Amino acid sequence: MGAETAAEVHPHLAAPRRPGHVRVDFHLHTMWSGDATTTPDELDEAVRASGVDVLCITDHGTVNGALALLGTGQLPCRIVVGQELRTWAGELIGLFLTERLPYGIKPDEAVARIRAQGGLVYVPHPFAPTRHCLREDVLRGLAADGVLDMVEVFNAKTSLRHLNEKARAFAEEFDLPGGAASDAHEPSAVGAAYLEMPDFTDARSFLASARRGAVVGHQYDAPRRWRARIVPSTRAT
């Protein structure tokens, strides 16, 4: 974060939490993602600085990082194990997973595999064409079939405001809870956006609480700052 505090970078962090509520980041990445380099130590520092209560760690193509961090208790927050999965029609996220989802499967198979693990089906950055969003006809088909659990209505890395607004309208059209995410690929983005929602105990109560949550955040996609460091090697399996 450099000389700036997290609250200076993300001013909404200075606001008090509502009693009984938690700040949940629905979608972010660590060094286990091929396009992110955030180490566990950097994530620890970023969480302490931001005060986010729950991280949904959704690395591309793997749950290894989320499971490793869940097992060590290293982070000063709760972890929801997730994965951002590339289907042949675009990306979906599974939350509350126990096992990795295979790459390139059909969207309906991805939904079935997520549900078989007791997980939630979450749609990241819908309608953002440069972000591997789920194809709109497929998205609408899954929504009509009633197999989606949540839609990301605010993604901090999405620079065009109307795309987040379109996502919110879609969630309202299909009566789906909306999530909010930093989509952080580097440490300073942690805290950029989250859903402030009543506390929860499991996947079902998470879903119910999200319906009563409020989006907090702003658009943030700062360039990554170079610094000399060693990033441990990982395997996306």
VOLO-850621 format. One line per 3 residues: number of its first residue (from 1); their letters; for each residue x, y, z of N, C-alpha, C. Coordinates in Angstrom, 3 decimals, m for minus. Layout:
<pts>
NUM = A = X:Y:Z:X:Y:Z:X:Y:Z | ...
</pts>
This chain:
<pts>
1 = MGA = 0.822:m1.201:0.000:0.000:0.000:0.000:0.857:1.253:0.000 | 2.185:1.096:0.222:3.089:2.235:0.218:2.821:3.142:1.400 | 2.998:4.480:1.177:2.819:5.447:2.254:1.343:5.674:2.562
4 = ETA = 0.457:5.344:1.642:m0.973:5.535:1.845:m1.560:4.395:2.674 | m2.509:4.736:3.516:m3.226:3.699:4.245:m4.319:3.137:3.349 | m4.846:1.962:3.744:m5.929:1.349:2.966:m7.135:2.270:2.894
7 = AEV = m7.452:2.952:3.995:m8.616:3.846:4.015:m8.397:5.089:3.167 | m7.142:5.479:2.945:m6.869:6.594:2.045:m7.058:6.168:0.587 | m6.700:4.933:0.285:m6.892:4.418:m1.072:m8.359:4.093:m1.320
10 = HPH = m9.011:3.518:m0.322:m10.421:3.124:m0.413:m11.180:3.813:0.730 | m11.623:5.046:0.549:m12.177:5.832:1.659:m13.372:5.195:2.362 | m14.128:4.354:1.670:m15.295:3.725:2.298:m14.903:2.803:3.454
13 = LAA = m13.640:2.383:3.520:m13.211:1.511:4.612:m13.289:2.204:5.962 | m13.282:3.524:5.964:m13.315:4.273:7.225:m14.711:4.296:7.846 | m15.731:3.952:7.074:m17.096:3.964:7.606:m17.280:2.825:8.605
16 = PRR = m18.064:3.040:9.658:m18.277:1.954:10.632:m19.138:0.841:10.049 | m18.860:m0.381:10.488:m19.703:m1.524:10.109:m21.046:m1.437:10.818 | m22.090:m1.909:10.159:m23.361:m2.055:10.853:m23.257:m3.232:11.819
19 = PGH = m23.848:m3.128:12.988:m23.773:m4.228:13.963:m24.279:m5.540:13.366 | m23.539:m6.624:13.635:m23.938:m7.944:13.158:m23.661:m8.200:11.695 | m22.968:m7.275:11.036:m22.677:m7.414:9.615:m21.193:m7.687:9.394
22 = VRV = m20.892:m8.290:8.254:m19.512:m8.571:7.858:m19.276:m8.041:6.449 | m18.021:m7.718:6.185:m17.614:m7.254:4.858:m17.065:m8.445:4.080 | m17.730:m8.780:2.986:m17.394:m9.979:2.216:m16.970:m9.587:0.804
25 = DFH = m15.743:m9.941:0.441:m15.247:m9.773:m0.927:m15.513:m11.077:m1.661 | m16.383:m11.047:m2.656:m16.882:m12.256:m3.307:m15.938:m12.858:m4.343 | m14.808:m12.186:m4.659:m14.053:m12.639:m5.835:m12.705:m11.929:m5.861
28 = LHT = m11.643:m12.690:m5.597:m10.293:m12.130:m5.719:m9.295:m13.248:m5.955 | m8.069:m12.861:m6.296:m7.067:m13.811:m6.770:m5.766:m13.711:m5.974 | m5.041:m14.820:m5.957:m3.752:m14.904:m5.280:m2.703:m15.412:m6.262
31 = MWS = m1.513:m15.682:m5.757:m0.428:m16.150:m6.617:m0.721:m17.507:m7.236 | m1.769:m18.199:m6.754:m2.145:m19.465:m7.373:m2.866:m19.259:m8.706 | m3.331:m18.033:m8.967:m3.889:m17.701:m10.282:m2.746:m17.360:m11.226
34 = GDA = m2.878:m17.727:m12.478:m1.800:m17.474:m13.425:m1.562:m16.007:m13.709 | m2.552:m15.157:m13.430:m2.420:m13.736:m13.752:m2.334:m12.855:m12.509 | m2.054:m13.450:m11.349:m1.933:m12.689:m10.108:m0.680:m13.151:m9.362
37 = TTT = m0.144:m12.275:m8.512:1.103:m12.609:m7.818:1.025:m12.381:m6.316 | m0.154:m12.138:m5.771:m0.284:m11.826:m4.346:0.089:m13.030:m3.495 | 1.105:m12.872:m2.675:1.562:m13.954:m1.807:0.722:m14.000:m0.534
40 = PDE = 0.772:m15.100:0.205:0.051:m15.155:1.482:0.441:m14.025:2.436 | 1.729:m13.696:2.513:2.156:m12.611:3.397:1.562:m11.276:2.970 | 1.546:m11.023:1.668:0.965:m9.774:1.160:m0.542:m9.737:1.405
43 = LDE = m1.207:m10.873:1.252:m2.641:m10.934:1.496:m2.949:m10.707:2.971 | m2.140:m11.276:3.826:m2.278:m11.072:5.266:m2.195:m9.582:5.592 | m1.194:m8.921:5.059:m1.002:m7.491:5.309:m2.184:m6.684:4.771
46 = AVR = m2.658:m7.030:3.569:m3.756:m6.288:2.947:m5.061:m6.462:3.716 | m5.303:m7.669:4.225:m6.529:m7.911:4.987:m6.495:m7.138:6.298 | m5.357:m7.154:6.974:m5.241:m6.406:8.234:m5.442:m4.914:7.999
49 = ASG = m4.935:m4.407:6.884:m5.056:m2.981:6.588:m6.482:m2.592:6.207 | m7.171:m3.481:5.509:m8.499:m3.143:4.989:m9.623:m3.471:5.961 | m9.418:m4.481:6.804:m10.467:m4.885:7.720:m11.570:m5.695:7.082
52 = VDV = m11.344:m6.248:5.897:m12.337:m7.134:5.279:m12.460:m8.398:6.130 | m13.691:m8.836:6.355:m13.937:m9.958:7.262:m13.901:m11.321:6.596 | m14.330:m11.374:5.320:m14.440:m12.656:4.616:m13.908:m12.485:3.199
55 = LCI = m12.990:m13.358:2.801:m12.485:m13.377:1.437:m12.967:m14.636:0.744 | m13.611:m14.458:m0.406:m13.903:m15.590:m1.287:m12.715:m15.679:m2.247 | m11.826:m16.616:m1.992:m10.626:m16.761:m2.821:m10.990:m17.616:m4.019
58 = TDH = m10.953:m16.995:m5.197:m11.485:m17.617:m6.413:m10.422:m17.632:m7.501 | m9.355:m18.344:m7.261:m8.272:m18.384:m8.239:m8.716:m19.068:m9.526 | m8.045:m18.702:m10.603:m8.354:m19.298:m11.900:m7.906:m20.759:m11.923
61 = GTV = m8.842:m21.648:m12.156:m8.511:m23.043:m12.435:m8.033:m23.879:m11.279 | m8.109:m23.372:m10.037:m7.604:m24.148:m8.906:m8.239:m23.701:m7.599 | m8.287:m24.635:m6.659:m8.686:m24.295:m5.288:m7.509:m24.476:m4.334
64 = NGA = m6.340:m24.755:m4.853:m5.178:m25.057:m4.007:m4.844:m23.937:m3.030 | m4.806:m22.701:m3.523:m4.446:m21.589:m2.658:m5.464:m21.367:m1.557 | m6.735:m21.396:m1.925:m7.795:m21.196:m0.931:m7.750:m22.279:0.140
67 = LAL = m7.566:m23.529:m0.285:m7.508:m24.626:0.683:m6.268:m24.523:1.564 | m5.143:m24.132:0.974:m3.909:m23.995:1.759:m4.054:m22.902:2.805 | m4.614:m21.769:2.404:m4.772:m20.661:3.340:m5.834:m20.961:4.382
70 = LGT = m6.850:m21.694:3.995:m7.875:m22.109:4.954:m7.271:m23.013:6.016 | m6.370:m23.880:5.587:m5.799:m24.855:6.509:m4.778:m24.286:7.472 | m4.108:m23.208:7.091:m3.044:m22.664:7.939:m3.560:m21.670:8.977
73 = GQL = m4.705:m21.072:8.720:m5.188:m20.030:9.610:m4.315:m18.788:9.578 | m3.567:m18.601:8.503:m2.623:m17.490:8.418:m3.313:m16.139:8.297 | m4.458:m16.101:7.624:m5.107:m14.822:7.375:m6.015:m14.425:8.532
76 = PCR = m6.084:m13.138:8.841:m6.921:m12.651:9.936:m8.364:m12.429:9.484 | m8.900:m13.363:8.723:m10.267:m13.265:8.221:m10.752:m14.675:7.918 | m12.017:m14.804:7.654:m12.568:m16.087:7.224:m12.389:m16.251:5.718
79 = IVV = m12.331:m17.489:5.280:m12.114:m17.799:3.866:m13.247:m18.656:3.348 | m13.770:m18.271:2.196:m14.675:m19.124:1.432:m13.867:m19.667:0.258 | m13.820:m20.989:0.132:m13.058:m21.617:m0.952:m13.866:m21.537:m2.243
82 = GQE = m13.258:m20.929:m3.247:m13.925:m20.814:m4.535:m12.975:m21.068:m5.685 | m13.511:m20.997:m6.898:m12.706:m21.135:m8.117:m13.400:m20.399:m9.238 | m12.621:m19.624:m9.990:m13.131:m19.030:m11.222:m12.800:m19.995:m12.353
85 = LRT = m13.834:m20.484:m12.993:m13.719:m21.571:m13.967:m14.030:m21.060:m15.367 | m13.173:m21.373:m16.315:m13.444:m21.045:m17.715:m14.217:m22.199:m18.351 | m15.489:m21.955:m18.672:m16.267:m22.915:m19.444:m16.112:m22.568:m20.919
88 = WAG = m16.685:m23.380:m21.800:m16.552:m23.054:m23.217:m17.337:m21.791:m23.579 | m18.235:m21.337:m22.698:m19.063:m20.166:m22.993:m18.699:m18.960:m22.129 | m17.602:m19.040:m21.381:m17.209:m17.947:m20.509:m17.048:m18.413:m19.076
91 = ELI = m16.838:m17.470:m18.160:m16.446:m17.815:m16.803:m17.622:m17.902:m15.832 | m17.515:m18.854:m14.935:m18.402:m19.016:m13.792:m17.535:m19.174:m12.548 | m18.099:m18.865:m11.395:m17.412:m19.096:m10.124:m18.233:m20.052:m9.280
94 = GLF = m17.543:m21.005:m8.677:m18.144:m21.838:m7.646:m17.644:m21.376:m6.287 | m18.551:m21.210:m5.342:m18.199:m20.839:m3.969:m18.550:m21.978:m3.031 | m17.835:m22.075:m1.921:m17.995:m23.153:m0.938:m17.669:m24.510:m1.580
97 = LTE = m16.537:m24.547:m2.264:m16.089:m25.761:m2.929:m15.170:m26.580:m2.029 | m15.061:m27.846:m2.365:m14.104:m28.735:m1.709:m13.114:m29.321:m2.711 | m13.461:m29.271:m4.000:m12.613:m29.861:m5.039:m12.543:m28.936:m6.251
100 = RLP = m11.450:m29.085:m6.998:m11.241:m28.311:m8.214:m12.250:m28.705:m9.293 | m12.671:m27.697:m10.053:m13.522:m27.914:m11.219:m12.652:m27.985:m12.466 | m12.904:m28.922:m13.375:m12.053:m29.051:m14.562:m12.262:m27.924:m15.570
103 = YGI = m11.210:m27.629:m16.293:m11.217:m26.531:m17.270:m12.036:m26.911:m18.506 | m12.748:m25.920:m19.068:m13.340:m26.054:m20.390:m14.612:m26.865:m20.478 | m15.214:m27.216:m19.362:m16.447:m28.009:m19.414:m17.620:m27.131:m19.831
106 = KPD = m18.758:m27.757:m20.084:m19.958:m27.016:m20.462:m20.503:m26.284:m19.239 | m21.156:m25.145:m19.462:m21.704:m24.404:m18.321:m22.659:m25.229:m17.465 | m23.528:m26.026:m18.089:m24.468:m26.812:m17.284:m23.748:m27.885:m16.475
109 = EAV = m22.654:m28.409:m17.011:m21.861:m29.375:m16.239:m21.167:m28.676:m15.073 | m20.674:m27.467:m15.306:m20.056:m26.704:m14.222:m21.055:m26.468:m13.097 | m22.270:m26.069:m13.458:m23.320:m25.860:m12.462:m23.565:m27.139:m11.673
112 = ARI = m23.670:m28.264:m12.375:m23.944:m29.546:m11.713:m22.805:m29.923:m10.767 | m21.553:m29.692:m11.186:m20.407:m30.052:m10.346:m20.316:m29.143:m9.112 | m20.636:m27.876:m9.281:m20.639:m26.965:m8.129:m21.704:m27.389:m7.133
115 = RAQ = m22.894:m27.660:m7.616:m23.997:m28.042:m6.733:m23.738:m29.391:m6.067 | m23.058:m30.294:m6.765:m22.752:m31.608:m6.188:m21.832:m31.478:m4.974 | m21.043:m30.399:m4.913:m20.169:m30.152:m3.764:m20.871:m29.353:m2.657
118 = GGL = m22.146:m29.053:m2.865:m22.854:m28.214:m1.911:m22.512:m26.746:m2.064 | m21.971:m26.381:m3.238:m21.522:m25.021:m3.467:m22.581:m24.122:m4.069 | m22.210:m22.855:m4.245:m23.079:m21.848:m4.839:m22.532:m21.443:m6.206
121 = VYV = m23.447:m21.225:m7.145:m23.088:m20.824:m8.502:m23.162:m19.304:m8.593 | m22.014:m18.680:m8.830:m21.875:m17.225:m8.823:m21.351:m16.773:m10.180 | m21.984:m15.749:m10.753:m21.583:m15.261:m12.074:m20.721:m14.010:m11.917
124 = PHP = m19.440:m14.083:m12.278:m18.573:m12.899:m12.152:m18.687:m11.987:m13.370 | m18.485:m10.698:m13.138:m18.407:m9.657:m14.181:m19.244:m9.966:m15.434 | m20.566:m10.178:m15.270:m21.383:m10.406:m16.468:m21.391:m9.164:m17.356
127 = FAP = m21.501:m9.389:m18.648:m21.621:m8.319:m19.647:m20.332:m7.531:m19.864 | m19.210:m7.981:m19.286:m17.923:m7.307:m19.505:m17.158:m8.103:m20.567 | m17.214:m7.709:m21.832:m16.708:m8.551:m22.918:m15.204:m8.795:m22.894
130 = TRH = m14.439:m7.915:m22.257:m12.988:m8.122:m22.211:m12.580:m8.991:m21.034 | m13.540:m9.485:m20.252:m13.245:m10.210:m19.021:m13.672:m11.672:m19.099 | m13.850:m12.217:m20.291:m14.287:m13.608:m20.466:m15.638:m13.837:m19.779
133 = CLR = m16.533:m12.847:m19.908:m17.844:m13.008:m19.272:m18.619:m14.137:m19.947 | m19.554:m14.683:m19.205:m20.396:m15.746:m19.733:m21.226:m15.191:m20.887 | m21.304:m15.931:m21.969:m22.078:m15.497:m23.128:m23.516:m15.188:m22.705
136 = EDV = m24.081:m14.089:m23.202:m25.360:m13.627:m22.663:m26.487:m14.613:m22.895 | m26.520:m15.289:m24.041:m27.596:m16.253:m24.261:m27.493:m17.419:m23.281 | m26.263:m17.831:m22.962:m26.059:m18.906:m21.991:m26.429:m18.422:m20.595
139 = LRG = m25.997:m17.204:m20.250:m26.321:m16.616:m18.955:m27.827:m16.561:m18.747 | m28.539:m16.079:m19.737:m29.996:m15.956:m19.613:m30.664:m17.324:m19.564 | m30.119:m18.283:m20.287:m30.664:m19.636:m20.243:m30.523:m20.266:m18.865
142 = LAA = m29.342:m20.106:m18.259:m29.129:m20.654:m16.919:m30.026:m19.955:m15.896 | m30.177:m18.639:m16.036:m31.051:m17.902:m15.123:m32.500:m18.360:m15.271 | m32.942:m18.541:m16.493:m34.317:m18.987:m16.735:m34.549:m20.380:m16.169
145 = DGV = m33.509:m21.210:m16.177:m33.611:m22.564:m15.622:m33.554:m22.573:m14.099 | m33.251:m21.433:m13.498:m33.224:m21.328:m12.039:m32.031:m21.981:m11.383 | m30.893:m22.073:m12.106:m29.739:m22.788:m11.551:m28.616:m21.847:m11.100
148 = LDM = m28.810:m20.538:m11.256:m27.830:m19.576:m10.752:m28.211:m19.166:m9.331 | m27.207:m18.978:m8.490:m27.459:m18.541:m7.117:m27.253:m17.053:m6.923 | m26.223:m16.499:m7.578:m25.878:m15.092:m7.355:m25.225:m14.508:m8.605
151 = VEV = m25.315:m13.195:m8.718:m24.692:m12.466:m9.818:m23.840:m11.340:m9.239 | m22.676:m11.134:m9.809:m21.803:m10.047:m9.370:m22.335:m8.734:m9.947 | m22.883:m7.894:m9.080:m23.486:m6.640:m9.532:m22.521:m5.469:m9.425
154 = FNA = m21.397:m5.673:m8.735:m20.351:m4.645:m8.706:m18.995:m5.316:m8.705 | m18.218:m5.041:m9.749:m16.855:m5.532:m9.888:m15.945:m4.319:m9.968 | m15.027:m4.190:m9.011:m14.217:m2.982:m8.914:m13.284:m2.791:m10.102
157 = KTS = m12.902:m3.869:m10.777:m12.005:m3.748:m11.923:m12.742:m3.371:m13.207 | m14.070:m3.409:m13.175:m14.855:m3.044:m14.356:m14.933:m1.527:m14.442 | m14.280:m0.957:m15.441:m14.138:0.501:m15.519:m15.377:1.191:m16.071
160 = LRH = m16.189:0.488:m16.851:m17.379:1.090:m17.451:m18.570:0.886:m16.521 | m19.057:1.973:m15.953:m20.106:1.899:m14.937:m21.365:1.217:m15.452 | m21.685:1.430:m16.724:m22.942:0.876:m17.228:m22.932:m0.658:m17.241
163 = LNE = m21.747:m1.279:m17.265:m21.697:m2.739:m17.242:m22.103:m3.270:m15.873 | m21.656:m2.625:m14.806:m22.112:m3.010:m13.472:m23.600:m2.721:m13.307 | m24.066:m1.618:m13.864:m25.494:m1.290:m13.775:m26.335:m2.319:m14.531
166 = KAR = m25.843:m2.786:m15.667:m26.555:m3.817:m16.419:m26.604:m5.116:m15.622 | m25.512:m5.437:m14.916:m25.483:m6.634:m14.079:m26.507:m6.533:m12.953 | m26.614:m5.362:m12.346:m27.603:m5.171:m11.280:m29.027:m5.337:m11.824
169 = AFA = m29.289:m4.770:m12.988:m30.618:m4.896:m13.592:m30.937:m6.358:m13.900 | m29.929:m7.107:m14.358:m30.127:m8.526:m14.640:m30.467:m9.287:m13.362 | m29.749:m9.009:m12.290:m30.035:m9.670:m11.012:m31.455:m9.375:m10.552
172 = EEF = m31.886:m8.137:m10.713:m33.243:m7.773:m10.315:m34.276:m8.457:m11.205 | m33.981:m8.555:m12.488:m34.905:m9.206:m13.427:m35.183:m10.646:m13.033 | m34.139:m11.356:m12.577:m34.298:m12.766:m12.232:m34.353:m13.009:m10.724
175 = DLP = m34.493:m11.943:m9.961:m34.615:m12.023:m8.501:m33.461:m12.807:m7.888 | m32.240:m12.444:m8.287:m31.037:m13.097:m7.781:m30.292:m12.153:m6.841 | m29.739:m12.662:m5.738:m28.900:m11.811:m4.878:m27.683:m11.318:m5.643
178 = GGA = m27.231:m10.124:m5.302:m26.062:m9.553:m5.951:m24.848:m9.576:m5.047 | m23.692:m9.848:m5.625:m22.430:m9.823:m4.897:m21.564:m8.666:m5.361 | m20.545:m8.360:m4.562:m19.608:m7.290:m4.896:m18.195:m7.780:m4.651
181 = ASD = m17.269:m7.357:m5.496:m15.919:m7.922:m5.436:m14.862:m6.918:m5.849 | m13.715:m7.028:m5.197:m12.539:m6.273:m5.634:m11.965:m6.851:m6.920 | m12.151:m8.167:m7.120:m11.486:m8.889:m8.213:m9.985:m8.604:m8.151
184 = AHE = m9.461:m8.496:m6.933:m8.071:m8.093:m6.730:m7.111:m9.104:m7.341 | m6.148:m8.585:m8.093:m5.046:m9.382:m8.617:m3.719:m8.936:m8.012 | m3.771:m7.916:m7.166:m2.596:m7.424:m6.451:m3.076:m6.842:m5.118
187 = PSA = m2.199:m6.753:m4.122:m2.645:m6.495:m2.750:m3.388:m5.195:m2.517 | m3.013:m4.105:m3.202:m3.639:m2.818:m2.890:m5.114:m2.777:m3.247 | m5.571:m3.724:m4.063:m6.980:m3.743:m4.475:m7.890:m4.355:m3.414
190 = VGA = m7.331:m5.056:m2.448:m8.163:m5.655:m1.398:m8.857:m4.532:m0.621 | m10.163:m4.615:m0.516:m10.939:m3.567:0.131:m11.601:m2.621:m0.847 | m11.310:m2.742:m2.145:m11.894:m1.839:m3.137:m13.406:m1.986:m3.222
193 = AYL = m13.915:m3.200:m3.022:m15.360:m3.422:m3.067:m15.702:m4.683:m2.282 | m16.879:m4.653:m1.679:m17.363:m5.809:m0.927:m18.855:m5.640:m0.681 | m19.484:m6.699:m0.235:m20.870:m6.640:0.208:m20.867:m6.629:1.732
196 = EMP = m21.505:m5.620:2.312:m21.679:m5.611:3.761:m23.014:m6.293:4.043 | m22.967:m7.436:4.691:m24.146:m8.281:4.821:m24.225:m8.889:6.210 | m25.411:m9.312:6.642:m25.507:m9.978:7.936:m24.594:m11.195:7.985
199 = DFT = m24.074:m11.487:9.159:m23.157:m12.615:9.300:m23.860:m13.922:8.927 | m23.069:m14.944:8.631:m23.590:m16.216:8.126:m22.782:m17.355:8.715 | m23.283:m18.572:8.539:m22.587:m19.741:9.075:m22.242:m20.784:8.017
202 = DAR = m22.956:m20.796:6.896:m22.725:m21.800:5.858:m23.211:m21.264:4.523 | m23.175:m22.118:3.484:m23.523:m21.657:2.140:m24.958:m21.158:2.068 | m25.888:m21.857:2.697:m27.296:m21.469:2.623:m27.536:m20.138:3.329
205 = SFL = m26.971:m19.981:4.518:m27.174:m18.719:5.227:m26.404:m17.579:4.554 | m25.290:m17.899:3.899:m24.553:m16.918:3.101:m25.457:m16.354:2.019 | m26.157:m17.229:1.326:m27.049:m16.814:0.236:m28.184:m15.952:0.763
208 = ASA = m28.770:m16.366:1.881:m29.867:m15.594:2.468:m29.384:m14.231:2.951 | m28.201:m14.190:3.556:m27.663:m12.924:4.053:m27.332:m11.968:2.919 | m26.859:m12.519:1.803:m26.497:m11.670:0.669:m27.698:m10.879:0.149
211 = RRG = m28.866:m11.443:0.244:m30.081:m10.740:m0.186:m30.314:m9.468:0.632 | m29.782:m9.449:1.825:m29.973:m8.303:2.719:m28.730:m7.425:2.783 | m27.788:m7.691:1.898:m26.526:m6.959:1.923:m26.567:m5.672:1.126
214 = AVV = m25.546:m4.857:1.334:m25.398:m3.584:0.619:m24.030:m3.534:m0.053 | m24.013:m3.130:m1.309:m22.758:m2.981:m2.047:m22.005:m1.761:m1.533 | m20.721:m1.961:m1.256:m19.841:m0.869:m0.839:m18.589:m0.936:m1.708
217 = GHQ = m18.165:0.202:m2.264:m16.919:0.164:m3.020:m16.847:1.205:m4.117 | m15.749:1.141:m4.856:m15.517:2.051:m5.971:m14.682:1.337:m7.027 | m14.637:1.926:m8.212:m13.840:1.347:m9.281:m12.364:1.532:m8.946
220 = YDA = m11.601:0.434:m9.066:m10.170:0.502:m8.727:m9.426:m0.564:m9.516 | m8.530:m0.106:m10.370:m7.722:m1.030:m11.166:m6.350:m0.413:m11.389 | m5.666:m0.167:m10.273:m4.364:0.502:m10.328:m3.301:m0.418:m10.926
223 = PRR = m2.303:0.156:m11.594:m1.183:m0.657:m12.096:m0.466:m1.347:m10.944 | 0.056:m2.513:m11.208:0.802:m3.229:m10.171:2.148:m2.552:m9.937 | 2.478:m2.415:m8.670:3.748:m1.797:m8.317:4.838:m2.855:m8.275
226 = WRA = 5.929:m2.584:m8.978:7.041:m3.529:m8.978:7.826:m3.394:m7.688 | 8.228:m4.523:m7.147:9.198:m4.504:m6.062:9.955:m5.827:m6.083 | 11.183:m5.790:m5.622:11.989:m7.002:m5.605:11.450:m7.976:m4.561
229 = RIV = 11.111:m9.172:m4.969:10.589:m10.176:m4.050:10.624:m11.524:m4.714 | 10.408:m12.550:m3.944:10.355:m13.911:m4.468:8.928:m14.418:m4.301 | 8.323:m14.822:m5.412:6.984:m15.402:m5.368:7.125:m16.920:m5.459
232 = PST = 6.684:m17.665:m4.456:6.838:m19.122:m4.495:6.121:m19.723:m5.696 | 6.630:m20.828:m6.171:5.988:m21.504:m7.295:4.747:m22.233:m6.801 | 3.774:m22.377:m7.688:2.523:m23.056:m7.364:2.130:m23.974:m8.489
235 = RAT = 1.204:m24.864:m8.181:0.624:m25.737:m9.220:m0.885:m25.544:m9.211 | m1.460:m25.380:m10.395:m2.909:m25.131:m10.503:m3.668:m26.448:m10.667 | m3.474:m27.378:m9.754:m4.178:m28.656:m9.853:m4.955:m28.907:m8.575
</pts>
